[in-house]
Amino acid sequence: MKNLKNVLFLVMFFATAMIIGQTKVSGTIVDENNQPLPGTSILEKGTTNGTETDFDGKFILNAQSNSGILVISYIGYKSMEVSFSPSKTDIGLVQLFDDTNALDEIIIKGIVDVAKNRETPVAVSTIKAAEIEDKLGSQEFPEILNNTPSVYATKSGGGFGDARIEIRGFSQENIAVLINGVPVNDMENSRVYWSNWAGLSDVTTAIQVQRGLGSSKLAISSVGGTINILTKTTDKQEGGSFISSIGNDGFLKTVASYSTGKKENGFAASFLLSRTTGGGYVTGTEFEGYNYFIGLG
């Protein structure tokens, strides 16, 4: 019985020591503008004991000792060390500041291989958004390229979206079509179903036609040429528009769009929603299509 009492005493002693040795440390982490920094790392120095701030930048850490140092770190900001003690369990509001040694910007180099005049040895033609808006009208998207050297585009007899395009005499199977660097040719027969891209002309900032083998690093079927379609959101000016256009055989196209323009932080966003309908020139080729576009740049 005496041994049992001794064991219970030791257990209570160590449990009390562990409780006394733990301290709840709290605080709030903000940036230089006093905006909360959620996800900030809070680590008790010399241990693996840590936590993160919540959405409001607040945290509560069960420290393993009565006093010590907290290492506070957040990506892109200078790390900071703050001490705590039994008399200072709430470290209050802690500001983190930008790390001037960090990179000023992150440049993501993709695969949108846009040829540059007199720099890239490729025969190239570039069509800007203003020309697309001025000349396309109720035509299908590829038909805007008809005035481009070595390019022939026309409607096929199947109905809306069945446009046919050739470059240097090569058919669509030997022409690569990329939208912002992403190939959209069918994986089996390399064709492009333009009915899937009916609203593309409304968000395009430029079309670049590279005749012959282009500058793309992708393994694409570009023997005839490459068509690069760019929808660069940061090129848009701030504002919105609502456009409705009509054509023969019941053609009706309605487009609503808005762009934020390039903000002070360098980002921009564009939104578009459109509806295209028509009866078709040939019986049985009626069509109706809806398109939406959300771009962040």
N, C-alpha and C positions, 0 to 999 in steps of 0.2 A: 504494500500500500504506500509505503514511504517512497519507494522507487517511482511509483506512478505519479505521485505528487511532484517529485523532482522533474520528471519528464514534462508534465503539464506546465510547470513553472518555466522551463527552458523554452517550450514552444511559445508561451505567452510573451516571454522576454524578446525572442527574435521577431515575433509578429509586431510587437510594439516598436522595436527598433526600425523595422522596415517601414512602418507607418510614419514614424517620426522622420525618417530619412527621405521621405517623398514630399515634394512640394508642387502644388498646382500653380503653374505660371501662365499668365494670360496677357493679352495685348492686342493691338491692332496695327497692321502694316499698310501703309499708303505710299503713293508716289509723291513727287515734288509738287503736284497739284492737289494733294490731299484726296486723291481718288484711291479707293481700296484696290489692293493687289491680291486677288484670289489665287490660290495655288502656290503661294510663297512658301518656301521650305524653311522650317524652324528645326534646328538640330542642337541638342545639348552637346556642347563641345567635349571631346574625349570619349563619347559614347556613340552608340548607334540608335539612341532614343531620339525620336523626332516626330513631327507632325506637319500639317499644312494648314494654311489659312482658308477660311470658308469664303463664300461669295462676297461677304462684307469686309473681308480682310482681317477677320478676327480669328484668334486661336486660343486653345487651352492645352497646355502640355503638362503631363505628370512627370516632373523631373525626378531623377533618381537620387538627388541629394538636396540638402537644404539651400545650398548656394552654389553658384557656378556661372557659366557663360553660355549664352545662346548665340548660335551662328545663324544669321538670317540672310537668305540668298534668293534671288529671282533673276531669271534669264534677262540679260540686257541691262541689269542694274548692278551697282557696286554692292558687294556683300558687306554686312555690318555685324559687329559683335556687341551684344548688350548683356550686362551682368544682372543677376538676380540674387536675392537673399531672402531670409525669413521676413524682413521688414519691407521688402520690395518684390512682392510676388506678381504685382501688376506693373508691367513695364510701360504701360500707356501707349501713346501714339508714336510709332516709329516710322520715319520717312526714309525711303530709299531713293537714290539719285542715279541718273543715267551713267552708264559706264562709258567714259570717253574713249577708252581703249578698245571698245567693241567696234565692229564694222559699222560704217555709216549706213550701208544698205546691203541687202542681199540680192544678188543678180542671179536669176534662174535662167540658165541657157537651155532652151528647148530645141526642137527639131523643125521650127518654122523657118526653113532655109529660104529667106527672101533674097532674091538676087538684087544687087545694087548696080546701078548704071555706071559703066566704065570701071567697075571693080570686079564683077563676076563675069567670067568669059562664057556667058550664056545669052542667046538671042531671046530677049524678053520684052514684053509689053505690059504696062500697068494701067489699069482703069480705076479711076477714083470714084468715090461715092456720089459726087455731084453729077458725073456723067451717067452713072447707073440710074439715078433718079430722073434725069432729064430724058433719057432715051428708052428705058425699058418699057414703061407703060404697062399694057396688059399682056406683053409677051412673057414667055417663060424665061427663066433665069439664064440658060446658056445662050439665048439669042442676042444678049447684049454684046457677045463676043464676035458677032458677025463682021464688025468693022475692024477686027484685029487681023493683022497679016497672018496668012497660012491657016486661018481658022474658018471652018464652015459649020454653021449650026442651023437647024430647022426643026419644025414640028414633025412628028411622025403621025400616022393615022390612027393610033390607038386611043388618043384622048389626052386629057390634061396630064402633064408630067412625063409624057413620052417623047421629050425632045431628043434630038440626035445631034451629036457634035463630033467633028473630025478635025484633027490638027495634022498638017503636012500629009494629008491623005490617009492617016491612020485612024481607025475607028475607036470608039470609046474603050474597047477592051485593051488598047495600048496607050491610053491616056490616064495619067494619075490625077486624081482630084483630092486635094487636101483642104480641110477647114481648120484653120489655126494649127497647122502642122499634123493633123490627124487624118489618115487616109479614110475615105468613105466609099471606096470602090467595093463592090461585092466580092467576098472572099472566093467564090466559086468561078464566076465568069468575068470579074473585073469591071462589070458595068456599074453605072450609077443611075439609081431610080430617082429622077428629079422630082417626082411627085412627093417624095419624103422631105424635100427641101424647098417647098413652095414659098415659104416666108423668108428665105435666106437673103433675098435681095434687099429687104427692108432693114437689115442689120449689118450689111457688108460695108466696110470702110474702104476696101480696095480689093481688086482682083488682079493677080499677076499671072500672066501666061508665059511660061518658059517653053520655047519651041525646041524640040529635040530633047536629048538627055539633059535633065536639069541639074540643079545644085543640091537636091535632097540627098541626105545620107541614108534614107530608108530603101529597103529592097522593094520597090514598087514598079508597076508596069508603065514606065514613062518613056517608051521608045518614041512615041509620037510627040509627047510633050507632057508638061505638068501644069495644072491649074491650081494656084494657091489662092484661097479665099480667106481674107482676114476680117475679123470682127473685133477690132481693137476698141475696147470701151473707153479708154482714156483719151481717144481722139474726138469723142463726142462733146458737143457743147451743152451747157446746162439748159434744160427746157424740155417741153413735150409737144406732141402734135397728134392730131386726129385727122386722118385722111380717108376719104371714100372715093373710089373711082369705078366707072362703069365702062363696059365695052359691048361688042356685038355678041349675039347669041346668049343674052342673059348674064354676061360676065359682071360680077360685082365683087369688089375687094374693099374691105374696111380694115384700117390699121390704127391702133392707138399705141403710142410709145412715149417714154419719158427717160431722160438721162440726167444724172446728177452733175455731170461735168467733173473735171479733175479737181478734187478738194485740196485743201492746204496740206493734208497728210499724204497726198500723192495717190489716193485711191479714187476710184470712180465706179459707178454702177449704171447699168442700162436695163430697161424693161420694155417688152413689146408683146402685144397680143393682136392677132389678126385673124380674119375669116375671109375665105375666098370661095365663091360659088359660081356656077355657070351651067348653061344647058348643053354646051358642046356643039361643035359644027356638025358632027355626025350623030345621027340618032343612036341613043344608047350610051353616049359618052358624057352624061351629066356628072358633075363632080361637086364636092363640098369638102373643104379642108380648113382645119384650125391650126394655128401655129402660135407658139409662145417662145419667148427668148428672155433669159436672165443672164446678164454678163457682169462679172466683177473683175476689175483690173487694177 
